[in-house]
Every structure is written in structure tokens, then in C-alpha cells.
Amino acid sequence: MKIATIIGARPEFIKDAAISRAIVGHNRTNPAPVIEEILVHTGQHYGDDMSNIFSTRNCFGTNVPHY
């Protein structure tokens, strides 16, 4: 199963952290169905410094954006 999470601003990265952790926990304890989270960053309120922080490392326990 695939879930697309669409994030535009920093508060949404923070909110997504709980969802990402729940997905990881589900995948560890349930062999099927495996859930794949696809993280999409819209670039809302884009700033080079902030975008680099979120797109190059695992902040708040979330995945690095795929798109």
C-alpha cells in the first residue's frame, strides 16, 4: 500500500512525524500489507535555508521528501 503525504510548510513536517513513526511501527510488526509513505514537499513559503534542512536530512523523524 502506498500513502502520499503532501507537505508545504514546517508545521506540516512536524505533524507528519507522528504519521511516519506509526507507519514504521506498523511495518515492523505487520509483515503485510507493507505501507510505503511517499513524501511530497510543495515548496510553500520556500526559503533556501529551511528547504535544505528538510530536504537533506531526516528532521522530526520524517522521511526525506521524494518530490
N, C-alpha and C positions, 0 to 999 in steps of 0.2 A: 504494500500500500504506500502511496506517495502523498505527502501533505506539503503544499506550497504555503509558506509563511511570507507575507509581504510586509516589509518594514520600511518606514520612511524617516523616522526621527529617533533620537536617542531613547526617549521613554519607551518606545516600542521594542527596542533591543532588550531593555530591562524586563519588560513584560514577557518577551519571548523566552527568556532564560528558564522560567518555570516550565514552559511547554517543552522546550528542548530537553530539559532534565527528565521530564516524565516520559518522553519518547525513548530516551536512552535506557531508562529503568524498565520500560515495557519490553524493549528489545533484549535486555539481559535476562529477563525472567520468562518471556514467552517466545519460543522458537518460531512460531508462526501466528499471525502474519507479522513479518518484519515491517516496521514503519520507517520510511525514508523521508526526512524533512528536507525540502528544497527551500533555501532561504533566498529571498529576492529583496534587494535594497533599492528603493526607488530614487534615492538621492535627494529627498526632500530636505530643505534647509542645508544644502550641500556646502561643505567647507573642507578644504584640503586637509587640515589638521585632524578634524573629527573623523572624516571619512577614512583616512589612513589608519586611525586607531581601530575602527570597527571592521575594516576590510582585510587587515593583515594579521590579526590575531584573534584568539578566542576570548572575547570580552563577555563578562556577565554569564559565562557558561553557555553561550550560544555558539552555533556553528559560524564559520566564516561564510559570508554570502556567496552563493553560487552565481548570481546575476546581479 
